[in-house]
């Protein structure tokens, strides 16, 4: 059953050479070849584990690649102009204790601040 598996196995072996199993980063081209091969084999009734052993991969890797085949979806967005922040008509006093006082005049806030000191 040589439907390109030998060449893929050779490419995978070359990538794994002198590396820890968790340090191998497989190129997208190899992933696509493995996915296409796995789909063809699954149609004929072959299992993922057998293919993974044949290629020199972990079966969970092949299963993961088969699940993650959808391309990211790009959506159109519209960028709206920024709305200006509303101008504060009255001053606001926030004390160090966290008390917020709004709606008073500057003179009233100054008087209150002096009284709190």
C-alpha positions in Angstrom: 0.0 0.0 0.0 2.4 2.6 -1.2 0.4 5.7 -1.9 3.1 8.3 -1.1 3.6 7.0 2.5 7.2 6.1 1.9 8.2 9.6 0.8 6.3 11.2 3.7 8.0 8.8 6.2 11.4 9.7 4.8 10.6 13.5 5.2 9.4 12.9 8.8 12.5 10.9 9.7 14.7 13.6 8.3 12.9 16.2 10.5 13.1 14.0 13.6 16.8 13.3 13.2 18.7 14.1 16.5 15.7 15.8 18.1 13.5 15.0 21.0 10.0 13.9 20.0 8.5 17.0 21.4 11.0 19.4 19.7 10.0 18.5 16.1 8.0 21.2 14.2 6.4 19.7 11.1 6.0 22.1 8.1 2.5 22.7 6.9 3.2 20.9 3.6 4.0 17.7 5.4 0.9 18.0 7.6 -1.2 18.5 4.5 0.3 15.4 2.9 -0.3 13.3 6.1 -3.9 14.6 6.3 -4.6 13.8 2.6 -3.1 10.3 3.0 -5.0 9.6 6.2 -8.3 10.6 4.6 -7.7 8.4 1.6 -6.8 5.5 3.8 -9.8 6.0 6.1 -12.1 5.8 3.1 -10.6 2.4 2.4 -11.1 1.4 6.1 -7.6 1.8 7.5 -7.1 3.1 11.0 -5.2 6.1 12.2 -2.9 4.2 14.5 -1.7 1.9 11.7 -0.9 4.9 9.5 0.8 6.8 12.3 3.1 3.8 13.0 3.8 3.5 9.3 4.8 7.1 9.1 6.7 7.2 12.4 4.3 9.6 14.1 2.3 9.3 17.3 -1.3 8.4 16.6 -2.6 11.4 18.6 -0.6 13.7 16.3 -2.3 12.4 13.2 -5.7 12.5 15.0 -5.0 16.1 16.0 -4.0 17.1 12.5 -7.2 15.6 11.1 -9.3 17.6 13.5 -7.5 20.9 12.9 -7.8 21.2 9.2 -10.2 24.1 8.9 -8.6 27.4 7.7 -9.1 30.4 9.9 -12.1 32.5 9.0 -11.6 36.1 8.0 -14.5 38.4 8.5 -15.1 41.9 7.0 -15.1 44.6 9.7 -16.0 48.2 9.5 -13.9 50.7 11.3 -16.0 53.6 12.6 -14.6 56.9 13.4 -13.9 57.5 17.1 -16.5 59.4 18.9 -15.1 62.3 20.9 -15.4 61.9 24.6 -18.1 64.0 26.1 -16.9 67.1 27.7 -17.2 67.2 31.5 -19.5 70.1 32.2 -18.9 70.1 36.0 -15.7 69.2 37.9 -15.4 65.9 39.8 -13.6 65.4 43.1 -12.3 62.0 44.0 -10.9 61.8 47.5 -8.0 59.5 48.5 -10.6 57.4 50.4 -12.4 56.8 47.1 -15.4 59.1 47.6 -16.5 60.7 44.3 -18.3 64.0 44.3 -19.9 65.3 41.2 -22.3 68.1 40.3 -20.8 70.8 42.6 -19.1 74.0 41.6 -15.4 74.5 41.8 -15.8 76.7 44.9 -18.0 74.2 46.7 -15.6 71.4 46.0 -12.6 73.5 47.2 -14.5 74.3 50.4 -15.4 70.6 50.9 -11.8 69.6 50.3 -10.5 72.1 52.8 -13.0 70.8 55.3 -11.9 67.2 54.8 -8.2 68.0 55.4 
